[in-house]
Amino acid sequence: MNITHGFELLREQQISELNTLARLYRHVATGAELLSLINDDENKVFGITFRTPPPDSTGVAHILEHSVLCGSEKYPLKKPFVELLKGSLKTFLNAITFSDKTVYPVASTNTKDFYNLIDVYLDAVFHPRITPEVLQQEGWRYELNEDGSLGYRGVVFNEMKGANASPDRVLYVAVQRSLFPGHIYSVDSGGDPAVIPNLTYEQFRAFHERYYHPSNALIFFYGDDDPEERLRLLERVLAPFERISVDATIPLQPPFREPQRLEVPYPAGPNSADKHMVTVNWLLPDPPDVEEALALDILEHALVGTPASPLRKALIDSGLGENLTGSGFARLRQTFFTVGLKGVKGEHVHAVENMIIDTLGRLVHDGIDPQTIEAAVNTVEFQLRENNTGSYPRGLVVLFRALDTWLYGEDPLAPLMFEAPLRAVKQRLHNGGRFFERLIEERLLRNPHRTTVVLVPDLELTNRQNAAERERLAAIRATLDDAQIEQIATTAARLKQIQETPDPPEALALLPSLTIADLDRKIKTTPTEEMHIGATRVLLHDLFTNGIVYIDVGMNLHTLPQELLPYVTIFGRALLETGTQHDDIIQLTQRIGRDTGGIFPQTFTSAMRGQSDGAAWLFLRGKAILEKSDALLDILHDVVHSARLDNRDRIRQIVREERASREASLIPAGHTVVNTRLRARFNEADWAAEQIGGVSYLLFLRRVERAIDEEWDTVYTVLERMRTLLVNRSALLVNVTVDAAGWDRFRPRLEAFLDRLPAGESVLAAWNPQPGAPSEGLLIPANVNYVAKGASLYRLGYRLHGSALVVTRYLMTTWLWEQIREQGGAYGGFCSFDPRSGMFSYTSYRDPNLLRTIEVYDRSAEFLRQLELSEKELTRAIIGVIAELDAYQLPDARGFTAMARHIVGDDDAYRQQVRDEVLGTTPADFRAFADVLDMLRENAALVVMGNEDAITAANQERALFAAITRVL
């Protein structure tokens, strides 16, 4: 037996796909499993996962995920998680509750910081301070309202109120419930607000004792840290434990004998009065092996992954709905497939169901276009080889892949090694035999374990839920005697006292942290070379990209008159989704999938340092292996030169999809919506962003949808005029990220591409933004609010100093966290400062309050003025800002960020100055910023989106809003 530091090595294997050595261990004493991945990635990742099958919809797993990070035996603080947010160089720090597991991951590029985070997290999960007060704060509690009635408070309680106002989430929960009746997956692991108050403290503690034990733990390491130190660290933590038996088995769902149907109401507003959501769903009876799992990923992309995918296209072209629901294969203990439409009239519900089944049947009978399959295979293979995980650390995504099998007692390495299954899938395709058609037939059409889920709009659902909650509370209130009422008041007062009492300095000193000496005093730079190829400005970033070239073709939106800005997103999508002169939409999409790693549109808007005008660009962002860069550039030429902007049907579909998507995002991204709306009142760039993607854009989409039917010639003329103005090589900006050798090969191809584009005089239009009402209420069918307040500090006379970034971050992680989240019960309270525009804004997320939240914002200056800031607290605040300034990025993101800095004037000298000011921040800077916030309080704009009753009541009490608009 090969045992090192208490761990038995079960398996060692080189994973060439990740350039990684994998070692799988079992802790001898406890049975904890460890997957240790050793490679040269500096962005190190740790995660500890527990199987946590929820017994009901009280949200116990979710509440516990919040609670274990509220202090522990070794770190007896109220919120060590927030202290880590304040003062760590982390590249990821969070905890996540799933339907059957809870994951606690951290990541950092700094080894000392990395092990500090791990130390705090391990003590948190194994030795948490889960007192009754923690449950009251994070889960739920009773409190007395001003009128003496009872109310519920609690972070998760309000988080889930906000979550369940989103129809997309209601649908997701309903689909699982339909496929897994009576199963663990049929309950809501996040928590149902109607059920959460049933959770007792005894059940809460028992859940931790049952599942949060090393015998039920899956531990993960990834990166370039010392693999021996991983074992030593874990042995010190696990040594006090003994093995126990933990029953966390997830059973297989018994198969249906015949299809089932489920109808569920969702909270709708007047704009959604007859908009149903319909999905058809299949549960695979047995988990797929790695080859089939990869094949299902490819099949998903082929069926619904692109606008030209046959199942997606059939549904959108039918006109029966506005946009696809979240569609594709999902993996739990068993895999299921779901596909459907949103925005469906009640009379068309059955037609959608029939169309899904009929389309799949036709694909089996007639076959899937081989070029569609080829494009899907290439796309999935490119994604696997590129391993581009966006803003997430690569190791985190690897952890989640491993958990697809590991959680259920299967091989955690199998999902990480894609070469063999990819070869097998390609060989099956080479051999013929209609491989993917057979998958559809056997796994879906012949599978009786099928459900149809229909979400029915209910305009009174929110009111009924509120009434039911009031009635329940009134009934409970009626049973309470004076002593019990007094006890509720005493409990609430005790919790408030705990929340308001700062942690003692000696407890804070226990928390491991970095020092200023651990920080790099110099900025991180990205090589950027500016040149001109003909009349076109080109930026080159010489970075290692593993043989991939990344190109961003930027069109200057300032060449457009301002009335055309709302069309920008539609135009960007139309370039890639309407077909071209030589290719219809299917052929074009096949070319993109076959020859590139993808092409997509992205807008970029930002204030420019020291200027009143802003930057506003539309980019077509593409990538390909160097050998196929000619094909990538050919496609880019075809779409900008001859995209079929006259494709009325497809333009109509794009507009419908955009409107449905924007409506669906209002509730999940409510804090972003109100912040965008607020900022638009103060500078050109944010005004443009709101026109292109905010509430103004949503209202425009509703108008232009009618115009496509009634005034198509006008819409088409606008789109063609935009092409003429935007596609001009004299006004383009091209951004390329590739290494020097790759650039030598790519440059001649880029020169040829640019030579073929139109050239003309570049004329910038004058924009005259019209700010909206200084205060505005936006009505949606939700039980929570999103409250934004802010102003431009530069307009108030403030001059930038880097300390503003430190103060802003500190304010968010102390005052706003404590007042808005812990005491107010909202899911989040934030503030942000944009050094380019001077815009400072407060926002709240899934907030049960409105007036109280505004009062908290207004007392921020008082908090800063009375603050007694220790040297250690100041250091943590500085470190947290440096972590943001030095955020880890993959090569494509580094190149794009460097380009953005170049556009707006954030040169290296300026960035170094800001960094020096951040590192030199003093307590006096906090007090000085309080004076700035005093000015803001009196000159700020206000935007609130939320519950109609709350907004109406606030307006009656304080006359807050100059305008009130229903947006959903």
Residue pairs with C-beta under 8 A, 6 or more apart in sequence:
1 8
2 8
2 9
3 9
3 28
4 228
4 231
5 228
5 231
5 232
5 234
5 235
6 27
6 28
6 29
6 231
6 234
6 235
6 238
6 239
7 25
7 26
7 27
7 28
7 34
7 231
7 234
7 235
8 25
8 26
8 27
8 28
9 23
9 24
9 25
10 24
10 25
10 26
11 22
11 23
11 24
11 413
12 21
12 22
12 23
12 24
13 21
13 22
13 413
14 20
14 21
14 22
15 21
15 22
15 37
15 413
15 416
15 417
16 419
17 384
17 416
17 417
17 418
17 419
18 37
18 39
18 387
18 398
18 416
19 39
19 40
20 37
20 38
20 39
20 222
20 416
21 37
21 38
21 39
22 35
22 36
22 37
22 38
22 413
22 416
23 35
23 36
23 37
23 38
23 227
24 33
24 34
24 35
24 36
24 412
24 413
25 33
25 34
25 35
25 36
25 231
26 32
26 33
26 34
27 33
27 34
27 214
27 234
27 235
27 238
29 238
29 239
29 241
29 242
29 243
30 213
30 214
30 215
30 217
30 238
30 241
30 242
30 243
31 214
31 215
31 243
32 214
32 215
32 217
32 218
32 219
32 234
32 238
33 217
33 218
33 219
33 406
34 219
34 220
34 221
34 230
34 231
34 234
35 218
35 219
35 220
35 221
35 402
35 406
35 412
35 413
36 221
36 227
36 230
36 231
37 220
37 221
37 222
37 223
37 395
37 398
38 224
38 227
39 222
39 223
39 224
40 224
41 222
41 223
41 224
41 394
41 395
42 109
42 223
42 224
42 888
43 91
43 107
43 108
43 109
43 223
43 393
43 394
43 395
43 888
44 107
44 108
44 109
44 111
44 114
44 221
44 222
44 223
44 224
44 225
44 395
45 92
45 105
45 106
45 107
45 220
45 221
45 222
45 223
45 393
45 394
45 395
45 396
45 398
45 399
46 105
46 106
46 107
46 114
46 117
46 118
46 121
46 219
46 220
46 221
46 222
47 103
47 104
47 105
47 106
47 219
47 220
47 396
47 399
48 103
48 104
48 121
48 122
48 125
48 217
48 218
48 219
48 220
49 101
49 102
49 103
49 104
49 217
49 218
49 219
49 220
49 399
49 403
49 407
50 101
50 102
50 125
50 211
50 212
50 216
50 217
50 218
50 248
51 100
51 101
51 211
51 216
51 246
51 248
51 250
51 407
52 61
52 64
52 97
52 100
52 101
52 102
52 189
52 207
52 211
52 248
53 100
53 184
53 248
53 250
54 60
54 61
54 99
54 100
54 184
54 187
54 188
54 189
55 187
56 187
56 195
56 198
57 187
57 188
57 191
57 192
57 195
57 196
58 191
58 192
58 195
58 196
58 198
58 199
58 203
59 139
59 156
59 160
59 188
59 189
59 190
59 191
59 192
59 195
59 196
59 199
60 191
60 199
60 203
60 204
60 207
61 97
61 102
61 189
61 207
62 97
62 156
62 160
62 189
62 190
62 191
63 135
63 138
63 139
63 156
63 191
63 196
63 199
63 204
64 102
64 130
64 204
64 207
64 208
64 212
65 95
65 96
65 97
65 102
65 104
66 95
66 138
66 139
66 155
66 156
67 128
67 130
67 134
67 135
67 138
67 139
67 204
68 95
68 124
68 125
68 128
68 130
68 208
68 212
69 79
69 80
69 81
69 95
69 124
69 128
70 78
70 79
70 80
70 81
70 128
70 129
70 130
70 134
70 137
70 138
71 77
71 78
71 79
71 80
71 128
71 129
71 134
72 80
72 120
72 123
72 124
72 127
72 128
72 129
73 123
73 127
73 128
73 129
74 119
74 123
74 127
74 510
75 120
75 123
75 124
75 507
75 510
75 511
76 129
76 507
76 510
77 83
77 503
77 507
77 508
77 510
77 511
78 498
78 499
78 503
79 817
79 822
80 120
80 124
80 511
81 93
81 124
82 813
82 814
82 817
83 508
83 511
83 876
84 90
84 93
84 117
84 120
84 511
85 93
85 813
85 880
86 809
86 810
86 813
86 814
86 873
86 876
86 877
86 879
86 880
87 513
87 514
87 875
87 876
87 877
87 878
87 879
87 880
88 108
88 113
88 116
88 117
88 513
88 514
88 879
88 880
88 883
89 108
89 109
89 110
89 113
89 514
89 519
89 879
89 882
89 883
89 886
90 106
90 107
90 108
90 113
90 117
90 883
91 107
91 108
91 109
91 393
91 883
91 887
91 888
92 105
92 106
92 107
92 392
92 393
92 396
93 106
93 107
93 117
94 105
95 102
95 103
95 104
95 105
96 102
96 103
96 105
97 189
97 190
98 189
99 176
99 184
99 185
99 189
99 332
100 184
100 185
100 189
100 250
100 332
100 333
100 407
101 403
101 407
103 399
103 400
103 403
104 121
104 124
104 125
105 220
105 396
105 399
106 114
106 117
106 118
106 121
107 114
107 393
107 395
107 396
108 114
108 117
109 888
110 514
110 518
111 225
112 514
112 518
113 514
113 518
114 223
114 225
115 225
115 229
115 233
116 512
116 513
116 514
118 233
119 233
119 512
120 511
120 512
122 234
122 237
123 237
125 212
126 212
126 213
126 214
126 237
126 241
128 208
128 212
130 204
130 205
130 208
132 201
133 494
133 495
133 498
135 141
135 199
135 201
135 204
136 153
136 154
136 491
136 495
137 154
137 155
137 495
137 499
137 822
138 154
138 155
138 156
139 154
139 155
139 156
139 157
139 196
139 199
139 204
140 152
140 153
140 154
140 156
140 157
140 196
140 197
140 199
141 152
141 153
141 154
141 491
141 492
141 495
142 150
142 151
142 152
142 153
142 476
142 488
142 491
142 492
143 150
143 151
143 152
143 153
143 488
143 492
144 150
144 151
144 485
144 488
144 489
144 492
145 151
149 470
149 473
149 474
149 477
150 473
150 474
150 476
150 477
150 488
151 473
152 193
152 197
152 469
152 473
153 825
153 848
154 196
154 825
155 821
155 822
155 825
155 826
155 827
156 190
156 191
156 196
157 191
157 193
157 196
157 197
157 825
158 784
158 825
158 826
158 827
158 846
158 847
158 848
159 190
159 827
159 846
160 188
160 190
160 191
160 192
160 193
160 196
161 193
161 782
161 783
161 784
161 846
161 848
162 667
162 670
162 782
162 783
162 784
162 827
162 845
162 846
163 169
163 190
163 668
163 846
164 170
164 192
164 193
164 267
165 267
165 462
165 667
165 780
165 781
165 782
165 783
165 784
166 664
166 667
166 668
167 266
167 267
167 268
167 272
167 277
167 342
167 455
167 664
168 325
168 326
168 664
168 668
169 668
170 264
170 266
170 267
170 455
171 264
171 266
171 277
171 279
171 325
171 326
171 453
171 455
172 326
173 188
174 262
174 264
174 453
174 455
175 279
175 281
175 336
175 338
175 451
175 453
176 185
176 186
176 332
177 185
177 186
177 262
178 260
178 262
178 281
178 451
178 453
179 185
179 253
179 281
179 283
179 336
179 449
179 451
180 186
180 253
180 283
181 260
183 251
183 253
184 250
184 251
185 253
185 332
185 333
188 195
193 465
193 469
193 783
194 465
194 468
194 469
210 246
211 246
211 248
213 241
213 244
213 246
214 238
214 241
215 241
215 243
215 244
215 245
215 246
216 246
216 248
218 403
218 406
218 407
218 412
219 234
220 399
220 402
221 227
221 230
222 394
222 395
222 398
222 399
223 395
250 332
250 333
250 407
250 408
251 333
252 285
252 286
252 333
252 334
253 283
253 333
253 334
253 449
255 283
255 285
255 448
255 449
256 283
256 448
256 449
256 450
257 448
258 448
259 448
259 450
259 451
259 452
260 450
260 451
260 452
261 451
261 452
261 453
261 454
262 451
262 452
262 453
262 454
263 453
263 454
263 455
263 456
264 453
264 454
264 455
264 456
265 455
265 456
265 457
265 458
265 461
266 277
266 455
266 456
266 457
266 458
266 461
267 458
267 461
267 462
267 465
267 781
267 782
268 275
268 457
268 458
268 459
268 461
268 781
269 459
269 779
269 780
269 781
269 966
269 968
270 459
270 966
271 663
271 966
271 967
271 968
272 457
272 663
272 968
273 457
273 459
274 345
274 346
274 457
275 322
275 342
275 343
275 344
275 345
275 457
276 342
276 343
276 344
276 345
276 346
276 349
276 454
276 455
276 456
276 457
277 325
277 340
277 341
277 342
277 343
277 344
277 453
277 454
277 455
278 321
278 325
278 340
278 341
278 344
278 349
278 352
278 353
278 452
278 453
278 454
278 455
279 325
279 327
279 338
279 339
279 340
279 452
279 453
280 338
280 339
280 340
280 353
280 356
280 357
280 450
280 451
280 452
281 336
281 337
281 338
281 339
281 450
281 451
281 452
281 453
282 336
282 337
282 338
282 443
282 444
282 447
282 449
282 450
283 334
283 335
283 336
283 447
283 449
283 450
284 334
284 335
284 336
284 337
284 443
284 447
284 449
285 334
285 447
285 449
286 334
287 333
287 334
287 335
287 408
287 410
288 295
288 296
288 335
290 405
290 414
290 415
290 417
290 421
291 420
291 421
291 424
291 425
292 439
293 331
293 335
293 404
293 415
293 421
294 380
294 418
294 421
294 422
294 425
295 421
295 425
295 428
295 435
295 436
295 439
296 329
296 335
296 337
296 439
296 443
297 329
297 380
298 373
298 376
298 377
298 380
298 425
298 436
299 329
299 376
299 436
299 439
299 440
300 328
300 329
300 337
301 309
301 376
301 379
301 380
301 593
302 309
302 310
302 368
302 372
302 373
302 375
302 376
302 436
303 309
303 310
303 311
303 312
303 339
303 363
304 311
304 312
304 324
304 327
304 328
304 339
305 312
305 328
305 376
305 379
306 312
306 375
306 589
306 592
306 593
307 313
307 316
307 577
307 585
307 589
308 372
308 585
308 586
308 588
308 589
308 590
309 372
309 589
310 359
310 363
310 368
310 369
310 372
311 339
311 356
311 359
311 360
311 363
312 324
312 327
313 585
313 586
314 355
314 359
315 321
315 324
315 339
315 340
315 341
315 352
315 355
315 356
315 359
316 323
316 324
316 653
316 657
317 649
317 653
318 351
318 352
318 355
320 341
320 344
320 345
320 348
320 351
320 352
320 355
321 341
321 342
321 343
321 344
321 348
321 352
322 341
322 342
322 343
322 656
322 657
322 659
322 660
323 341
323 342
323 343
323 656
323 657
323 660
323 661
323 664
324 339
324 340
324 341
324 342
325 338
325 339
325 340
325 341
325 342
326 338
327 338
327 339
327 340
328 337
328 338
328 339
329 335
329 336
329 337
330 336
330 337
330 338
331 404
333 408
337 443
337 444
339 356
340 352
340 356
340 453
341 352
342 660
342 664
343 656
343 660
344 352
346 456
349 454
353 452
357 445
360 440
360 444
360 445
361 445
363 437
363 440
364 437
364 440
364 441
364 445
367 434
367 437
368 436
368 437
369 586
369 590
371 587
371 590
371 594
372 586
372 590
372 593
373 429
373 436
374 590
374 593
374 594
375 589
375 590
375 591
375 592
375 593
375 594
376 593
377 425
377 426
377 429
378 593
378 594
378 595
379 593
379 597
379 598
381 422
382 596
382 597
382 598
382 625
383 597
384 418
384 422
386 546
386 548
386 597
386 623
387 394
387 397
388 890
388 892
389 396
389 397
389 890
390 890
390 893
391 889
391 893
393 888
394 890
398 416
401 415
401 416
402 412
402 413
402 415
402 416
403 412
404 415
405 411
405 412
405 414
405 415
406 412
425 435
428 435
429 435
444 450
459 781
461 781
462 781
462 782
462 783
462 947
465 783
466 783
466 949
480 488
496 823
499 818
499 822
499 823
500 818
500 823
505 870
508 870
508 872
508 873
509 872
513 872
513 875
513 876
513 879
514 875
514 879
515 875
516 875
516 878
516 879
516 919
519 878
519 879
519 882
519 919
520 886
521 915
521 916
521 919
522 912
522 915
523 885
523 908
523 911
523 912
523 915
524 886
525 908
526 541
526 543
526 894
526 895
526 897
526 898
527 541
527 542
527 543
528 539
528 540
528 541
528 898
528 899
528 902
529 539
529 540
529 541
529 542
530 537
530 538
530 539
530 902
531 537
531 538
531 540
532 538
533 734
533 747
533 750
533 751
533 754
534 729
534 751
534 754
534 755
534 759
535 729
535 730
535 759
536 729
536 730
536 732
536 733
536 734
536 754
537 732
537 733
537 734
538 733
538 734
538 735
538 736
538 750
539 733
539 734
539 735
539 736
539 898
539 899
539 902
540 736
540 737
540 738
540 743
541 735
541 736
541 737
541 738
541 891
541 894
541 895
541 898
541 899
542 738
542 739
542 740
542 743
543 737
543 738
543 739
543 891
543 894
543 895
544 739
544 891
545 737
545 738
545 739
545 742
545 891
545 892
547 625
547 626
547 742
548 597
548 623
548 624
548 625
548 626
548 738
549 623
549 624
549 625
549 626
549 629
549 632
549 736
549 737
549 738
549 742
549 746
550 621
550 622
550 623
550 736
550 737
550 738
550 891
550 892
550 895
551 621
551 622
551 623
551 632
551 633
551 636
551 734
551 735
551 736
551 737
551 750
552 619
552 620
552 621
552 622
552 734
552 735
552 736
552 895
552 896
552 899
553 619
553 620
553 621
553 622
553 636
553 640
553 732
553 734
554 604
554 617
554 618
554 619
554 732
554 733
554 734
554 735
555 617
555 618
555 619
555 620
555 726
555 727
555 731
555 732
556 616
556 617
556 726
556 731
556 732
556 733
556 762
556 764
557 565
557 568
557 603
557 616
557 617
557 618
557 688
557 726
558 613
558 616
558 764
558 765
558 767
559 725
559 726
559 728
559 731
559 762
559 763
559 764
559 765
560 568
560 722
560 725
560 726
560 765
561 765
562 691
562 765
562 767
562 768
562 769
564 718
564 721
564 722
565 616
565 688
565 691
565 692
566 691
566 692
566 696
566 697
566 700
566 704
567 704
567 718
567 719
567 722
568 603
568 618
568 692
568 722
569 601
569 603
569 658
569 692
569 693
569 697
570 651
570 654
570 655
570 658
570 704
570 719
571 618
571 645
571 719
571 722
571 723
571 726
572 601
572 602
572 603
572 618
572 620
573 601
573 654
573 658
574 643
574 645
574 647
574 650
574 651
574 654
574 719
575 601
575 620
575 639
575 640
575 643
576 588
576 592
576 599
576 600
576 601
576 620
576 639
576 643
577 585
577 650
577 654
578 585
578 643
578 644
578 645
578 647
578 650
578 651
579 585
579 586
579 587
579 588
579 643
579 644
579 647
579 650
580 588
580 638
580 639
580 641
580 642
580 643
580 644
581 638
581 641
581 642
581 644
582 638
582 642
583 591
583 638
585 647
585 650
588 635
588 638
588 639
591 631
591 635
592 598
592 599
592 635
595 624
595 628
595 631
595 632
595 635
596 622
596 623
596 624
596 628
596 631
596 632
596 635
597 622
597 623
597 624
597 625
598 622
598 623
599 620
599 621
599 622
599 632
599 635
599 636
599 639
600 620
600 621
601 618
601 619
601 620
601 621
602 618
602 619
602 621
603 616
603 617
603 618
603 619
603 689
603 692
603 693
604 615
604 616
604 617
604 619
604 900
604 903
605 614
605 615
605 616
605 617
605 685
605 686
605 688
605 689
605 692
606 614
606 615
606 685
606 836
606 837
606 900
606 903
606 904
607 614
607 615
607 683
607 684
607 685
607 686
607 834
607 836
607 837
607 838
607 839
607 904
608 614
608 615
608 685
608 836
608 903
608 904
608 905
609 835
609 836
609 904
609 905
609 906
609 910
610 905
611 905
612 683
612 684
613 684
614 683
614 684
614 685
614 686
614 688
614 837
615 685
615 903
615 904
616 685
616 688
617 733
617 903
618 726
619 735
620 636
620 639
620 640
621 896
622 632
622 635
622 636
623 632
623 892
624 631
624 632
626 738
626 742
626 745
626 746
629 745
629 746
629 749
630 749
633 749
633 750
633 752
633 753
636 753
637 753
637 756
637 757
640 723
640 727
640 757
641 727
641 756
641 757
643 723
644 650
645 651
645 716
645 719
645 720
645 723
646 716
648 708
648 712
648 716
651 708
651 715
651 716
651 719
652 705
652 708
652 709
655 701
655 704
655 705
655 708
656 705
658 701
659 698
659 701
659 702
659 705
662 693
662 697
662 698
662 701
663 698
663 968
665 673
666 673
666 698
666 780
666 945
666 967
666 968
667 780
667 782
667 968
670 780
670 782
670 786
670 845
670 846
670 945
670 946
671 786
671 788
671 828
671 830
671 843
671 844
671 845
673 694
673 695
673 778
673 786
673 945
674 778
674 786
674 787
674 788
674 843
674 943
674 944
674 945
675 788
675 790
675 832
675 841
675 843
675 943
676 686
676 689
676 690
676 693
676 694
676 695
677 690
677 694
677 695
677 772
677 776
677 778
677 788
677 943
678 788
678 789
678 790
678 841
678 941
678 942
678 943
679 686
679 689
679 690
679 790
679 834
679 837
679 839
679 841
680 686
680 687
680 689
680 690
680 691
680 694
680 696
680 769
680 771
680 772
681 687
681 771
681 772
681 774
681 941
682 771
682 791
682 792
682 795
682 837
682 839
682 941
683 792
683 837
683 839
684 767
684 769
685 837
686 837
686 839
687 769
687 771
688 767
688 769
690 696
690 697
691 697
691 700
695 778
695 965
695 967
698 967
699 967
704 715
707 714
707 715
708 715
724 758
727 757
727 758
728 757
728 758
728 759
728 760
728 762
729 754
729 757
729 758
729 759
730 759
730 760
730 761
730 762
731 762
732 754
732 757
733 899
733 903
734 750
734 754
735 895
735 896
735 899
736 743
736 746
736 750
736 895
737 891
737 892
737 894
737 895
737 896
738 746
772 963
773 961
773 962
773 963
774 941
774 942
774 962
775 941
775 942
775 943
775 960
775 961
775 962
775 963
776 942
776 943
776 944
776 961
776 962
776 963
776 964
776 965
777 944
777 945
777 951
777 954
777 955
777 960
777 961
777 963
777 964
777 965
778 943
778 944
778 945
778 946
778 964
778 965
778 966
778 967
779 945
779 946
779 948
779 951
779 964
779 965
779 966
779 967
779 968
780 945
780 946
780 947
780 966
780 967
780 968
781 968
782 946
782 947
783 848
783 947
784 826
784 846
784 847
784 848
784 946
784 947
785 844
785 847
785 848
785 849
785 850
785 853
785 944
785 945
785 946
785 947
785 950
785 951
786 843
786 844
786 845
786 846
786 847
786 944
786 945
786 946
787 842
787 843
787 844
787 847
787 849
787 850
787 853
787 854
787 857
787 942
787 944
787 946
788 841
788 842
788 843
788 844
788 942
788 943
788 944
789 841
789 842
789 854
789 857
789 940
789 941
789 942
789 943
790 839
790 840
790 841
790 842
790 936
790 940
790 941
791 839
791 840
791 936
791 939
791 940
791 941
792 837
792 838
792 839
792 840
793 804
793 833
793 838
793 839
793 840
793 932
793 935
793 936
794 800
794 837
794 838
795 838
795 939
796 932
796 935
796 936
796 939
797 935
798 804
798 838
798 932
798 935
800 835
800 838
800 914
801 917
801 925
802 913
802 914
802 915
802 916
802 917
802 918
802 920
802 921
803 917
803 918
803 920
803 921
803 922
803 925
803 926
803 929
804 833
804 835
804 929
805 833
805 835
805 881
805 884
805 914
805 918
806 874
806 877
806 878
806 881
806 918
806 921
806 925
807 864
807 877
807 921
807 925
807 926
807 929
808 831
808 832
808 833
808 840
809 877
809 880
809 881
809 884
810 873
810 877
810 880
810 926
811 831
811 860
811 863
811 864
812 829
812 830
812 831
812 832
813 877
813 880
814 863
815 856
815 860
815 863
815 864
816 829
816 830
816 831
816 842
816 856
816 860
817 829
819 829
819 856
820 826
820 828
820 829
820 844
820 847
820 853
820 856
821 827
821 828
821 829
824 844
824 847
824 848
824 849
824 852
824 853
824 856
825 848
825 849
826 844
826 845
826 846
826 847
826 848
826 849
826 853
827 845
827 846
827 847
828 844
828 845
828 846
829 842
829 843
829 844
829 845
829 847
829 853
829 856
830 842
830 843
830 844
830 845
831 840
831 841
831 842
831 843
831 860
832 839
832 840
832 841
832 843
833 839
833 840
834 840
835 914
836 904
836 906
840 932
840 933
840 936
842 857
842 860
844 853
847 853
847 946
850 944
850 946
850 950
850 951
850 954
851 954
851 957
851 958
854 942
854 960
857 937
858 937
860 930
860 933
861 930
861 931
861 933
861 934
861 937
862 930
864 926
864 927
864 929
864 930
864 933
865 927
865 930
867 923
867 926
867 927
869 923
869 926
874 921
874 922
874 923
877 921
878 918
878 919
878 921
881 918
882 915
882 918
882 919
885 911
885 914
885 915
885 918
889 897
901 907
901 911
942 960
942 961
944 951
944 954
944 960
944 961
945 967
948 966
951 961
951 964
952 964
954 960
954 961
955 961
955 964
